[in-house]
Amino acid sequence: MYDCYLVTEAECTMAEGWWQDGVESCDPNPCPYRRVCCVEFSCLVLFSTECDDAGGMWYSDLRTCEGEPCGNLPVEQTDWGTLKILFE
């Protein structure tokens, strides 16, 4: 869970948090549990249920998409002749 702070929406945005309108108390902690979700090679920060709905792989230990945790796009090996034909 994330920590809960009672701040204004502007302060929350500046702190890169998730604003929840109407929350008046941090007890119990209303903060979301969003983590990295890899959908194919795209990295998103979602709830586990959203990740499941998107058909992705949810990583509960990763909070951000820094460092490309979902990998790079697949590379298809080809030869120089094929590349020349593609770009003629």
Rosetta blueprint (number, residue, H / E / L):
1 M L
2 Y L
3 D L
4 C L
5 Y L
6 L L
7 V L
8 T L
9 E H
10 A H
11 E H
12 C H
13 T H
14 M H
15 A L
16 E L
17 G L
18 W L
19 W L
20 Q L
21 D L
22 G L
23 V L
24 E L
25 S L
26 C L
27 D L
28 P L
29 N L
30 P L
31 C L
32 P L
33 Y L
34 R L
35 R E
36 V E
37 C E
38 C E
39 V E
40 E L
41 F L
42 S E
43 C E
44 L E
45 V E
46 L E
47 F L
48 S H
49 T H
50 E H
51 C H
52 D H
53 D H
54 A L
55 G L
56 G L
57 M E
58 W E
59 Y E
60 S L
61 D L
62 L L
63 R L
64 T L
65 C L
66 E L
67 G L
68 E L
69 P L
70 C L
71 G L
72 N L
73 L L
74 P L
75 V L
76 E L
77 Q L
78 T L
79 D L
80 W H
81 G H
82 T H
83 L H
84 K H
85 I H
86 L H
87 F L
88 E L
